[in-house]
Amino acid sequence: MASGWFRIGAWDHLHWKHGSPITNKKEVDAEVIAAKLLVYADEPEE
């Protein structure tokens, strides 16, 4: 949260659709190694 520069109140507006998995594409069975969050969706601060 601190490194992403978003406020505590942003957690109330996060939904599952705001997360995007980042996979290890080098393997045959790609595993999720991280995730990207879209904070303040549909807002000017997005």
C-alpha distance matrix in Angstrom:
0.0 3.8 5.6 5.2 6.3 6.0 7.5 8.0 11.0 9.6 9.5 13.2 14.0 12.6 15.7 16.7 18.2 14.9 14.2 16.4 17.4 18.1 21.3 23.6 26.4 28.8 29.7 32.0 29.8 26.5 23.7 20.0 18.2 14.7 13.3 12.2 10.5 12.2 10.4 13.0 15.8 19.2 18.1 18.9 15.3 14.7
3.8 0.0 3.8 5.4 5.3 6.9 8.3 9.6 12.9 12.1 12.7 16.2 17.0 16.1 19.3 20.4 21.6 18.1 17.5 19.3 20.3 20.4 23.6 25.4 28.3 30.4 31.6 34.2 32.3 28.8 26.1 22.6 20.3 17.0 16.0 14.7 13.4 14.8 12.9 15.1 18.2 21.3 19.7 19.8 16.0 16.1
5.6 3.8 0.0 3.8 5.5 8.2 10.8 12.6 15.5 13.9 14.6 18.2 18.4 16.9 19.8 20.4 21.2 17.6 16.6 17.7 18.5 18.1 21.2 22.8 25.6 27.5 29.1 31.8 30.2 26.6 24.2 20.8 18.3 15.0 14.3 12.8 12.3 13.9 12.7 15.4 18.0 21.1 19.7 19.6 15.8 15.4
5.2 5.4 3.8 0.0 3.8 5.7 9.0 11.2 13.4 11.1 12.2 15.7 15.3 13.9 16.8 17.6 18.0 14.3 13.8 15.2 16.6 16.7 20.2 22.3 24.7 27.1 28.7 31.1 29.4 25.7 23.5 19.9 18.0 14.4 12.7 10.5 9.3 10.3 9.0 11.7 14.3 17.3 16.1 16.1 12.4 11.7
6.3 5.3 5.5 3.8 0.0 3.8 6.8 9.9 11.9 10.3 12.4 15.4 15.2 14.7 18.1 19.7 20.0 16.3 16.5 18.3 20.0 20.3 23.9 26.1 28.4 30.9 32.4 34.8 33.1 29.5 27.2 23.6 21.8 18.1 16.3 13.8 12.0 12.1 9.7 11.3 14.5 17.1 15.1 14.8 10.9 11.5
6.0 6.9 8.2 5.7 3.8 0.0 3.8 6.8 8.3 6.6 8.9 11.7 11.6 11.6 15.1 17.2 17.7 14.1 14.9 17.3 19.5 20.5 24.1 26.7 29.0 31.8 33.0 35.1 33.1 29.5 27.2 23.5 22.1 18.4 16.0 13.6 10.9 10.5 7.4 8.6 12.1 14.9 12.9 13.4 9.8 10.2
7.5 8.3 10.8 9.0 6.8 3.8 0.0 3.8 5.4 5.5 7.9 10.2 11.0 11.9 15.6 18.2 19.2 15.9 17.0 19.9 22.0 23.4 26.9 29.6 32.1 34.8 35.9 37.8 35.6 32.2 29.6 25.8 24.7 21.0 18.6 16.5 13.5 13.1 9.6 9.9 13.6 16.1 14.0 14.8 11.6 12.6
8.0 9.6 12.6 11.2 9.9 6.8 3.8 0.0 3.8 5.4 6.0 8.1 10.2 11.1 14.7 17.3 18.9 16.1 17.0 20.3 22.2 23.9 27.2 30.0 32.6 35.4 36.1 37.9 35.3 32.1 29.3 25.6 24.6 21.1 18.8 17.4 14.2 14.4 11.1 11.7 15.0 17.8 16.1 17.6 14.7 15.2
11.0 12.9 15.5 13.4 11.9 8.3 5.4 3.8 0.0 3.8 5.4 5.7 7.6 9.7 13.3 16.4 17.8 15.3 17.0 20.4 22.8 24.9 28.4 31.4 33.8 36.8 37.4 39.0 36.3 33.2 30.6 26.8 26.3 22.7 20.0 18.2 14.7 14.1 10.6 10.0 13.2 15.4 13.8 15.8 13.5 14.1
9.6 12.1 13.9 11.1 10.3 6.6 5.5 5.4 3.8 0.0 3.8 5.4 5.5 6.7 10.5 13.5 14.5 11.7 13.5 16.8 19.4 21.5 25.0 28.2 30.3 33.5 34.2 35.7 33.2 29.9 27.5 23.8 23.4 19.7 16.7 14.7 11.1 10.2 6.8 6.7 9.8 12.6 11.4 13.6 11.1 11.0
9.5 12.7 14.6 12.2 12.4 8.9 7.9 6.0 5.4 3.8 0.0 3.8 5.4 5.4 8.8 11.4 13.3 11.1 12.2 15.9 18.0 20.4 23.7 26.8 29.2 32.3 32.6 34.0 31.2 28.2 25.5 21.8 21.6 18.2 15.4 14.2 10.7 10.9 8.4 9.4 11.7 14.8 14.4 16.9 14.6 13.7
13.2 16.2 18.2 15.7 15.4 11.7 10.2 8.1 5.7 5.4 3.8 0.0 3.8 5.8 8.6 11.9 13.7 12.2 14.1 17.9 20.3 23.1 26.2 29.6 31.8 35.0 35.2 36.2 33.3 30.5 27.9 24.4 24.6 21.3 18.2 17.0 13.4 12.9 10.4 10.2 11.9 14.4 14.2 17.2 15.6 14.9
14.0 17.0 18.4 15.3 15.2 11.6 11.0 10.2 7.6 5.5 5.4 3.8 0.0 3.8 6.5 10.2 11.1 9.5 12.1 15.8 18.7 21.5 24.8 28.3 30.1 33.5 33.9 34.8 32.1 29.2 27.0 23.4 23.9 20.5 17.1 15.4 11.6 10.3 8.1 7.3 8.4 10.8 11.1 14.4 13.2 12.1
12.6 16.1 16.9 13.9 14.7 11.6 11.9 11.1 9.7 6.7 5.4 5.8 3.8 0.0 3.8 6.9 8.2 6.4 8.5 12.2 15.0 17.9 21.1 24.6 26.4 29.8 30.1 31.0 28.3 25.4 23.2 19.6 20.2 16.9 13.5 12.1 8.5 8.0 6.9 7.9 8.3 11.6 12.5 15.6 14.0 12.0
15.7 19.3 19.8 16.8 18.1 15.1 15.6 14.7 13.3 10.5 8.8 8.6 6.5 3.8 0.0 3.8 5.4 5.5 7.6 11.1 13.8 17.1 20.0 23.6 25.2 28.7 28.7 29.2 26.4 23.7 21.7 18.4 19.7 16.8 13.4 12.5 9.6 9.3 9.6 10.6 9.7 12.6 14.5 17.9 16.7 14.2
16.7 20.4 20.4 17.6 19.7 17.2 18.2 17.3 16.4 13.5 11.4 11.9 10.2 6.9 3.8 0.0 3.8 5.4 5.7 8.7 10.8 14.5 16.9 20.6 22.1 25.6 25.3 25.6 22.7 20.2 18.2 15.2 16.9 14.5 11.2 11.2 9.3 10.0 11.5 13.3 11.9 14.9 17.2 20.3 19.1 16.1
18.2 21.6 21.2 18.0 20.0 17.7 19.2 18.9 17.8 14.5 13.3 13.7 11.1 8.2 5.4 3.8 0.0 3.8 5.5 7.6 10.6 14.1 16.7 20.4 21.4 25.1 25.1 25.3 22.8 20.1 18.8 15.9 17.7 15.3 11.8 10.8 9.1 8.7 10.9 12.4 10.1 12.6 15.4 18.4 17.7 14.4
14.9 18.1 17.6 14.3 16.3 14.1 15.9 16.1 15.3 11.7 11.1 12.2 9.5 6.4 5.5 5.4 3.8 0.0 3.8 6.7 10.1 13.1 16.3 20.0 21.2 24.8 25.3 26.1 23.7 20.6 19.1 15.7 16.8 13.8 10.0 8.2 5.7 5.0 7.3 9.3 7.6 10.8 13.0 15.7 14.5 11.1
14.2 17.5 16.6 13.8 16.5 14.9 17.0 17.0 17.0 13.5 12.2 14.1 12.1 8.5 7.6 5.7 5.5 3.8 0.0 3.8 6.6 9.7 12.8 16.5 18.0 21.5 21.9 22.8 20.4 17.2 15.5 12.0 13.0 10.1 6.4 5.6 4.6 6.4 9.1 12.1 11.0 14.4 16.3 18.6 16.9 13.5
16.4 19.3 17.7 15.2 18.3 17.3 19.9 20.3 20.4 16.8 15.9 17.9 15.8 12.2 11.1 8.7 7.6 6.7 3.8 0.0 3.8 6.6 9.7 13.4 14.5 18.1 18.7 19.6 17.5 14.2 13.0 9.9 11.1 8.7 5.5 5.1 6.5 8.2 11.7 14.6 13.2 16.2 18.3 20.2 18.6 15.0
17.4 20.3 18.5 16.6 20.0 19.5 22.0 22.2 22.8 19.4 18.0 20.3 18.7 15.0 13.8 10.8 10.6 10.1 6.6 3.8 0.0 3.8 6.3 10.0 11.5 15.0 15.3 16.4 14.1 10.8 9.3 6.1 7.7 6.2 4.4 6.3 8.9 11.5 14.7 18.0 16.8 20.0 21.9 23.7 21.8 18.3
18.1 20.4 18.1 16.7 20.3 20.5 23.4 23.9 24.9 21.5 20.4 23.1 21.5 17.9 17.1 14.5 14.1 13.1 9.7 6.6 3.8 0.0 3.8 7.0 8.8 12.0 13.0 14.7 13.2 9.4 8.4 5.7 6.0 5.1 5.3 7.1 10.6 13.3 16.5 19.9 19.0 22.0 23.7 24.9 22.9 19.5
21.3 23.6 21.2 20.2 23.9 24.1 26.9 27.2 28.4 25.0 23.7 26.2 24.8 21.1 20.0 16.9 16.7 16.3 12.8 9.7 6.3 3.8 0.0 3.8 5.7 8.8 9.3 11.0 9.6 5.8 5.3 4.3 5.4 7.0 8.5 10.8 14.3 17.0 20.2 23.6 22.5 25.5 27.4 28.6 26.7 23.2
23.6 25.4 22.8 22.3 26.1 26.7 29.6 30.0 31.4 28.2 26.8 29.6 28.3 24.6 23.6 20.6 20.4 20.0 16.5 13.4 10.0 7.0 3.8 0.0 3.8 5.6 6.4 9.1 8.5 5.2 5.6 6.5 6.4 9.1 11.5 13.9 17.5 20.3 23.4 26.9 26.0 28.9 30.6 31.7 29.6 26.3
26.4 28.3 25.6 24.7 28.4 29.0 32.1 32.6 33.8 30.3 29.2 31.8 30.1 26.4 25.2 22.1 21.4 21.2 18.0 14.5 11.5 8.8 5.7 3.8 0.0 3.8 5.5 7.4 8.1 5.4 7.8 9.3 10.0 12.2 14.0 15.8 19.4 21.6 25.0 28.3 27.0 29.6 31.6 32.5 30.8 27.3
28.8 30.4 27.5 27.1 30.9 31.8 34.8 35.4 36.8 33.5 32.3 35.0 33.5 29.8 28.7 25.6 25.1 24.8 21.5 18.1 15.0 12.0 8.8 5.6 3.8 0.0 3.8 6.8 8.7 7.2 9.6 11.8 11.8 14.6 16.9 18.9 22.6 25.0 28.3 31.7 30.5 33.2 35.0 35.8 33.9 30.6
29.7 31.6 29.1 28.7 32.4 33.0 35.9 36.1 37.4 34.2 32.6 35.2 33.9 30.1 28.7 25.3 25.1 25.3 21.9 18.7 15.3 13.0 9.3 6.4 5.5 3.8 0.0 3.8 5.5 5.4 7.9 11.0 11.8 15.1 17.5 20.0 23.6 26.2 29.5 32.8 31.7 34.4 36.4 37.5 35.7 32.2
32.0 34.2 31.8 31.1 34.8 35.1 37.8 37.9 39.0 35.7 34.0 36.2 34.8 31.0 29.2 25.6 25.3 26.1 22.8 19.6 16.4 14.7 11.0 9.1 7.4 6.8 3.8 0.0 3.8 5.8 9.1 12.5 14.2 17.3 19.3 21.8 25.1 27.5 30.9 34.1 32.6 35.2 37.5 38.9 37.3 33.7
29.8 32.3 30.2 29.4 33.1 33.1 35.6 35.3 36.3 33.2 31.2 33.3 32.1 28.3 26.4 22.7 22.8 23.7 20.4 17.5 14.1 13.2 9.6 8.5 8.1 8.7 5.5 3.8 0.0 3.8 6.3 9.8 12.1 15.3 17.1 19.9 23.0 25.6 28.9 32.1 30.6 33.4 35.8 37.4 35.7 32.2
26.5 28.8 26.6 25.7 29.5 29.5 32.2 32.1 33.2 29.9 28.2 30.5 29.2 25.4 23.7 20.2 20.1 20.6 17.2 14.2 10.8 9.4 5.8 5.2 5.4 7.2 5.4 5.8 3.8 0.0 3.8 6.8 9.0 11.8 13.6 16.3 19.5 22.1 25.4 28.7 27.4 30.2 32.4 33.9 32.1 28.6
23.7 26.1 24.2 23.5 27.2 27.2 29.6 29.3 30.6 27.5 25.5 27.9 27.0 23.2 21.7 18.2 18.8 19.1 15.5 13.0 9.3 8.4 5.3 5.6 7.8 9.6 7.9 9.1 6.3 3.8 0.0 3.8 6.1 9.2 11.4 14.6 17.6 20.6 23.6 27.0 26.1 29.2 31.2 32.8 30.8 27.4
20.0 22.6 20.8 19.9 23.6 23.5 25.8 25.6 26.8 23.8 21.8 24.4 23.4 19.6 18.4 15.2 15.9 15.7 12.0 9.9 6.1 5.7 4.3 6.5 9.3 11.8 11.0 12.5 9.8 6.8 3.8 0.0 3.8 5.8 7.6 11.0 13.9 17.1 19.9 23.4 22.7 25.9 27.7 29.4 27.2 23.9
18.2 20.3 18.3 18.0 21.8 22.1 24.7 24.6 26.3 23.4 21.6 24.6 23.9 20.2 19.7 16.9 17.7 16.8 13.0 11.1 7.7 6.0 5.4 6.4 10.0 11.8 11.8 14.2 12.1 9.0 6.1 3.8 0.0 3.8 7.2 10.5 13.7 17.1 19.6 23.3 23.1 26.5 27.9 29.2 26.6 23.6
14.7 17.0 15.0 14.4 18.1 18.4 21.0 21.1 22.7 19.7 18.2 21.3 20.5 16.9 16.8 14.5 15.3 13.8 10.1 8.7 6.2 5.1 7.0 9.1 12.2 14.6 15.1 17.3 15.3 11.8 9.2 5.8 3.8 0.0 3.8 7.0 10.1 13.6 15.9 19.7 19.7 23.1 24.3 25.5 22.9 20.0
13.3 16.0 14.3 12.7 16.3 16.0 18.6 18.8 20.0 16.7 15.4 18.2 17.1 13.5 13.4 11.2 11.8 10.0 6.4 5.5 4.4 5.3 8.5 11.5 14.0 16.9 17.5 19.3 17.1 13.6 11.4 7.6 7.2 3.8 0.0 3.8 6.5 10.0 12.5 16.2 16.0 19.5 20.7 22.2 19.8 16.7
12.2 14.7 12.8 10.5 13.8 13.6 16.5 17.4 18.2 14.7 14.2 17.0 15.4 12.1 12.5 11.2 10.8 8.2 5.6 5.1 6.3 7.1 10.8 13.9 15.8 18.9 20.0 21.8 19.9 16.3 14.6 11.0 10.5 7.0 3.8 0.0 3.8 6.8 9.5 13.1 12.9 16.3 17.4 18.6 16.3 13.1
10.5 13.4 12.3 9.3 12.0 10.9 13.5 14.2 14.7 11.1 10.7 13.4 11.6 8.5 9.6 9.3 9.1 5.7 4.6 6.5 8.9 10.6 14.3 17.5 19.4 22.6 23.6 25.1 23.0 19.5 17.6 13.9 13.7 10.1 6.5 3.8 0.0 3.8 6.0 9.6 9.7 13.4 14.3 16.0 13.6 10.6
12.2 14.8 13.9 10.3 12.1 10.5 13.1 14.4 14.1 10.2 10.9 12.9 10.3 8.0 9.3 10.0 8.7 5.0 6.4 8.2 11.5 13.3 17.0 20.3 21.6 25.0 26.2 27.5 25.6 22.1 20.6 17.1 17.1 13.6 10.0 6.8 3.8 0.0 3.8 6.7 6.2 9.7 10.7 12.5 10.6 7.2
10.4 12.9 12.7 9.0 9.7 7.4 9.6 11.1 10.6 6.8 8.4 10.4 8.1 6.9 9.6 11.5 10.9 7.3 9.1 11.7 14.7 16.5 20.2 23.4 25.0 28.3 29.5 30.9 28.9 25.4 23.6 19.9 19.6 15.9 12.5 9.5 6.0 3.8 0.0 3.8 5.6 9.1 9.0 10.8 8.3 6.0
13.0 15.1 15.4 11.7 11.3 8.6 9.9 11.7 10.0 6.7 9.4 10.2 7.3 7.9 10.6 13.3 12.4 9.3 12.1 14.6 18.0 19.9 23.6 26.9 28.3 31.7 32.8 34.1 32.1 28.7 27.0 23.4 23.3 19.7 16.2 13.1 9.6 6.7 3.8 0.0 3.8 6.4 5.5 7.9 6.2 4.8
15.8 18.2 18.0 14.3 14.5 12.1 13.6 15.0 13.2 9.8 11.7 11.9 8.4 8.3 9.7 11.9 10.1 7.6 11.0 13.2 16.8 19.0 22.5 26.0 27.0 30.5 31.7 32.6 30.6 27.4 26.1 22.7 23.1 19.7 16.0 12.9 9.7 6.2 5.6 3.8 0.0 3.8 5.4 8.4 8.1 5.4
19.2 21.3 21.1 17.3 17.1 14.9 16.1 17.8 15.4 12.6 14.8 14.4 10.8 11.6 12.6 14.9 12.6 10.8 14.4 16.2 20.0 22.0 25.5 28.9 29.6 33.2 34.4 35.2 33.4 30.2 29.2 25.9 26.5 23.1 19.5 16.3 13.4 9.7 9.1 6.4 3.8 0.0 3.8 6.9 8.4 6.6
18.1 19.7 19.7 16.1 15.1 12.9 14.0 16.1 13.8 11.4 14.4 14.2 11.1 12.5 14.5 17.2 15.4 13.0 16.3 18.3 21.9 23.7 27.4 30.6 31.6 35.0 36.4 37.5 35.8 32.4 31.2 27.7 27.9 24.3 20.7 17.4 14.3 10.7 9.0 5.5 5.4 3.8 0.0 3.8 5.4 5.4
18.9 19.8 19.6 16.1 14.8 13.4 14.8 17.6 15.8 13.6 16.9 17.2 14.4 15.6 17.9 20.3 18.4 15.7 18.6 20.2 23.7 24.9 28.6 31.7 32.5 35.8 37.5 38.9 37.4 33.9 32.8 29.4 29.2 25.5 22.2 18.6 16.0 12.5 10.8 7.9 8.4 6.9 3.8 0.0 3.8 5.6
15.3 16.0 15.8 12.4 10.9 9.8 11.6 14.7 13.5 11.1 14.6 15.6 13.2 14.0 16.7 19.1 17.7 14.5 16.9 18.6 21.8 22.9 26.7 29.6 30.8 33.9 35.7 37.3 35.7 32.1 30.8 27.2 26.6 22.9 19.8 16.3 13.6 10.6 8.3 6.2 8.1 8.4 5.4 3.8 0.0 3.9
14.7 16.1 15.4 11.7 11.5 10.2 12.6 15.2 14.1 11.0 13.7 14.9 12.1 12.0 14.2 16.1 14.4 11.1 13.5 15.0 18.3 19.5 23.2 26.3 27.3 30.6 32.2 33.7 32.2 28.6 27.4 23.9 23.6 20.0 16.7 13.1 10.6 7.2 6.0 4.8 5.4 6.6 5.4 5.6 3.9 0.0
